[in-house]
Amino acid sequence: KFFNIKVGAKFRTFVIAAMFGMVGLSVMELVLSMFGNGTGLFGVTGIGMITAFAGLALGIFMLILDFDMVEQGIAAGVDERESWRAAFGLTVSLVWIYTNLLRILAFFQSD
């Protein structure tokens, strides 16, 4: 292990609440943009860059939770057939991080 990060109940609750908050904001932005009143939270604006960095940090925290889930599963002796759940969680976290990195790079690419 490179970092010895302890995942407690408060950390887990914070990350899950922040994830639901970010998903809720994106659904709200989607609905508002369908009616022509988008807020620009996920666009190429100043607040869009803030949400991109927040999404990147959230993705890293979700990755920490996924690795903790793998460690707890190994320690508990979970059956090997359940390993797909950990692989799916890791994949979703990595895709989340990748898309937010692409959003951040798009800010620097725009003219």
N, C-alpha and C positions, 0 to 999 in steps of 0.2 A: 504494500500500500504506500502510495506517495504521500497522501495527506491522511491524517487520522481524524476524520470528521465524525462526530457523534450525532446520530439522527435521533432526536427525541420527539416526544408527542407535540410539543409546541412548534418545532420546525416542520414536522409533517403537516400539522393543521394549517400553518401559514402558507406552505407551498400549495396545498390543495385548494385553499381559499383563493389564493392569488391566481391559480390556474383557472378556476371557475369564473373569477372576475374578469380575466383576460378574454376568455371565451364569450362571456356575457357581453363585454364591450364590442367584440368583433361581430356578434350577432346583431347588436343594436346598430352598429355602423352599417351592416349589410341592409337591415330593414330601412334605416333612414336614407341610405343611398338609393334604394329602390324608389323612394318617393322624391328624390332630388334634393334632399336636405342632409347630405353627408357632413360629418364634423371634421374630417381630415385626420382622424386618429391613426389611420393606417396608410395615409398617403405620403407624398414627398413634401412634407412640411416640417416645421420645427418640432411640433408635438408628435409627428409621425416618427421622427428620429428617437424621441424619448421613449415612445412605446416600443420601438424596435429594440432598443437597448434593454428595456425592461423585459421584453419577451426573451431576449438572449439570456439574461440573468435567470429568468424563470426556467428556461430550458436546462440550464446548468444545474439548478436546484432539483429539477425533476430527474436528471441523470443521477444525481447523488442519491435520491430516493430509490431509483431503480437498482443501483448497485447495493444499497442496503437491503432491498427486498431479496436480491440474489444471495447475499451473505446470510440473511436470516433463514432462507429456504434451505441452504446447505447445512447450516447448523441444526435445523430442525429435522433434517433427513427427509425432506419432501421427495415424493416419487419423481423419477426422471421424466415421466410423461407430462408433468406440469411445467417443464422448462420452457415450453412455448410461450407461457404468460410473461416470463421474464424477458424472453427474446422480443416479444411484441412491445413491451414497455420500453425497452432500450431502443428499439427501432423508432417508435413514436417520438421519444425524446431527441434522438439524433436528427430526425427529419424536422422537428420543431426548431432545433438549434440551427440547422442548415438554412431553413427558410428565413429565419431572422437575420442570419449572416448575409444572405443574399439581399435582403431589404436594406441592411446597413451599407453594403457595397453599392447598391443602387443610388443611395444618397450622394456618394462621392463620384459616381459616374455621371449623374445628371448635370446638365449645363446650366 
